[in-house]
Amino acid sequence: MGLLAKNLYVNYGEKEILKDVSIRVEKGQIVSIIGPNGSGKTTLIKTLSRCIRPVKGSVYIEDENILNLPTKWVARKMAILPQSKNTPADITVRELVSYGRYPHLKFGQRLGKEDYEIVDWAIEKTRLKEFRDRYIMTLSGGEQQRAWLAMSLAQKPEILLLDEPTTFLDISYQLEILELVKELNETLNLTVLMVLHDLNQAARFSDNILVLKDGQIWEYNNPNSIFKKELLKEVFRVEGHIYRDEINHCPYFIPYKVN
């Protein structure tokens, strides 16, 4: 199952944030959204996940407009990991991950054996088994991010939306999270759409990249087509040298001048 958005317009008050944005993410793809600050990246993620209602346009899952679908049905198909997360100090990893099962429960129903098996599976997948009984607030930033990712996995979604999953993490944890996302994509055929600030990481871990500027799509293509000096200059106001990473089979660039 993929994700389709057609002609999205989103306003905050009188300010237009997204302007005629259309995107198709095929099943099993990883797509990264990049762009300057204020270009509408987070707004697009929130609109695709139904957190924000567009002024115009529609988002579809399985050819159905998500605004017309039951909330629990959408939550069983799509999980979102936002930038800001409020974590109670007295909750353990296993308790947090178990929240991902609630879209699958009927009103008043408690978690059952199958639910706890899925919770333990998600903890195992995110390599948190040794931390399962630890309080979330005692974990490092990277470990906490993996716990939130495990909660999203416990929903057993087919589509995963990640809003800046590497923010505030040092480089080792950034790579750990992105390599885990890539592994989940490959082993579970999980469709992933994520916002990233690091262009080289977007090139390395994505099948396609969506470039946003001023609320509009500048380009949507594979990393080799996206990494052009003209785009870096016009969208990000930097100049740089573009090289080929022969190990990861993707382009990367080193900036040298701000315009």
C-alpha positions in Angstrom: 0.0 0.0 0.0 1.3 3.4 -1.0 0.3 6.9 -0.3 -1.1 9.5 -2.7 -1.6 13.2 -2.2 -3.3 15.4 -4.8 -3.2 19.2 -5.0 -2.8 20.0 -1.3 -3.2 23.6 -0.1 -2.7 24.3 3.6 -3.1 27.7 5.4 -2.2 28.9 8.9 -4.6 31.7 9.3 -4.2 33.8 6.1 -0.7 32.5 5.4 -0.4 29.9 2.7 2.0 27.2 3.8 1.5 24.4 1.2 0.6 25.3 -2.4 -0.6 22.7 -4.8 1.5 19.8 -3.5 1.0 16.4 -5.1 3.1 13.3 -4.3 2.8 9.6 -4.9 4.8 7.2 -2.6 4.8 3.7 -3.9 4.6 0.7 -1.6 7.9 -0.3 -0.1 9.7 3.0 -1.0 11.6 5.3 1.3 11.0 9.0 0.4 12.8 11.8 2.2 11.5 15.4 2.3 14.1 18.1 2.3 14.1 21.9 2.0 15.0 25.1 3.8 13.6 26.0 7.2 10.0 27.2 6.8 9.4 25.4 3.5 6.5 23.3 4.8 8.1 20.0 5.5 6.5 19.3 8.9 3.2 20.7 7.6 3.2 18.2 4.8 3.9 15.3 7.1 1.0 16.5 9.4 -1.3 16.9 6.5 -0.5 13.4 5.1 -1.2 11.9 8.6 -4.5 13.8 9.0 -3.2 15.9 11.8 -4.0 18.9 9.7 -6.9 19.3 7.3 -6.0 20.9 4.0 -7.9 23.8 2.6 -8.0 22.1 -0.7 -6.8 18.7 -2.0 -6.9 15.1 -0.7 -4.7 12.3 0.7 -5.5 8.8 -0.3 -4.7 5.3 1.1 -5.9 2.4 -1.0 -7.7 4.9 -3.2 -9.8 6.1 -0.2 -9.7 9.7 1.0 -8.3 9.5 4.6 -10.7 12.2 5.8 -13.6 9.8 5.0 -12.0 6.8 6.9 -12.4 5.8 10.6 -9.6 7.1 12.8 -8.7 3.7 14.1 -8.5 2.2 10.5 -6.1 5.0 9.5 -4.0 4.4 12.7 -3.8 0.7 11.8 -2.4 1.5 8.3 -0.3 4.5 9.1 2.0 5.5 12.0 3.6 8.9 12.6 6.6 9.7 14.7 6.5 13.5 15.4 9.4 15.8 16.2 8.1 16.7 19.7 7.1 13.9 22.1 6.0 14.3 25.7 7.1 11.3 27.7 5.9 10.7 31.2 8.8 10.1 33.6 7.3 7.0 35.1 6.7 4.9 32.0 8.8 2.0 30.9 9.8 1.1 27.4 7.4 -1.9 27.3 4.5 0.3 28.5 5.3 2.9 25.8 5.5 0.4 23.1 2.2 -1.2 24.1 0.4 2.1 23.3 0.9 1.2 19.7 -1.6 -1.6 20.0 -4.6 0.6 21.0 -5.8 1.3 17.4 -6.4 -2.5 17.2 -8.5 -2.7 20.3 -12.3 -2.3 20.6 -13.8 0.1 23.2 -12.9 -1.1 26.7 -10.9 -4.0 25.4 -7.5 -4.8 27.1 -4.3 -6.0 25.6 -4.2 -9.7 25.0 -1.6 -12.4 24.4 -1.3 -11.6 20.7 -0.9 -7.8 21.5 1.9 -8.5 24.0 3.6 -10.8 21.5 3.6 -7.9 18.9 4.9 -5.5 21.6 7.8 -7.8 22.3 8.4 -8.3 18.6 8.6 -4.5 18.1 11.1 -4.3 21.1 13.2 -7.0 19.6 13.1 -5.4 16.1 14.4 -2.1 17.5 17.0 -3.9 19.6 15.6 -2.7 22.9 15.2 -6.0 24.7 17.7 -5.2 27.4 15.9 -1.9 28.1 12.3 -3.2 28.1 11.8 -2.6 31.8 13.8 0.7 32.0 12.0 4.0 32.4 12.1 6.0 29.2 13.6 9.1 30.8 16.7 7.0 31.9 17.6 6.2 28.3 19.9 8.1 25.9 18.4 10.2 23.1 19.0 7.5 20.6 17.5 4.8 22.8 14.5 6.9 23.4 14.0 7.4 19.7 14.2 3.7 19.1 11.5 3.2 21.8 9.2 5.6 20.0 9.9 3.8 16.8 9.1 0.5 18.4 5.7 2.0 19.5 5.0 2.9 15.9 6.0 -0.6 14.8 3.6 -2.1 17.3 0.8 -0.5 15.4 1.8 -2.9 12.6 1.5 -0.1 10.0 2.1 -0.3 6.3 3.1 3.3 6.1 5.5 5.1 8.5 5.8 8.9 8.7 8.9 10.3 10.5 9.3 14.0 11.2 13.1 14.7 11.6 13.8 11.3 13.4 17.5 12.3 13.8 17.0 15.7 15.5 19.2 16.3 18.6 21.1 13.0 18.1 24.8 12.7 17.6 26.1 11.2 14.4 26.4 7.6 15.7 22.7 7.6 16.8 21.6 9.3 13.6 23.1 6.5 11.6 21.8 3.9 13.9 18.2 5.2 13.5 18.4 5.6 9.7 20.0 2.2 9.3 17.2 0.7 11.4 14.6 2.4 9.3 16.2 1.1 6.2 16.3 -2.4 7.7 12.6 -2.3 8.6 11.8 -1.0 5.1 13.6 -3.9 3.5 12.5 -6.7 5.9 8.8 -5.6 6.4 8.3 -3.9 3.0 7.4 -0.8 5.1 6.6 2.4 3.1 8.5 5.3 4.7 8.2 9.0 4.3 10.5 11.1 6.5 11.7 14.7 6.9 15.5 15.0 7.0 17.8 18.1 7.2 21.0 16.3 6.3 21.1 16.1 2.5 23.8 13.4 2.4 21.7 11.2 4.7 18.7 11.7 2.5 20.7 10.7 -0.6 22.0 7.6 1.1 18.9 6.2 2.7 16.2 7.2 0.2 14.7 5.8 -3.1 13.3 9.2 -3.9 13.7 12.8 -2.5 11.0 15.5 -2.5 12.4 19.0 -2.4 10.2 21.7 -1.0 10.7 25.4 -1.2 8.2 28.1 -0.1 5.5 25.5 0.3 5.8 24.1 -3.3 7.5 21.1 -4.8 10.8 22.1 -6.4 11.6 18.6 -7.6 10.7 15.0 -6.8 13.1 12.5 -8.1 15.8 9.9 -7.3 18.9 11.1 -5.4 21.2 11.1 -8.5 18.8 13.5 -10.3 18.2 15.7 -7.2 21.9 16.4 -6.4 22.7 19.1 -8.9 24.7 22.3 -8.3 21.8 24.4 -9.6 19.3 23.0 -7.1 21.7 23.3 -4.2 22.3 27.0 -5.1 18.7 27.9 -5.8 17.0 26.0 -3.0 19.6 26.0 -0.2 21.7 29.0 -1.2 25.0 27.0 -1.1 27.6 26.0 -3.6 29.5 22.8 -3.3 31.3 19.9 -4.9 29.2 16.8 -5.7 30.9 13.4 -5.5 30.0 9.7 -5.8 29.9 7.4 -2.8 31.0 4.1 -4.3 30.3 2.2 -1.1 26.7 3.3 -0.6 26.1 3.9 -4.3 24.7 7.4 -3.9 25.8 11.0 -4.4 27.1 13.3 -1.7 28.2 16.8 -1.6 30.6 19.1 0.4 29.5 22.7 0.6 32.1 25.4 0.3 30.2 28.7 -0.1 27.0 30.4 1.1 25.4 32.6 -1.5 
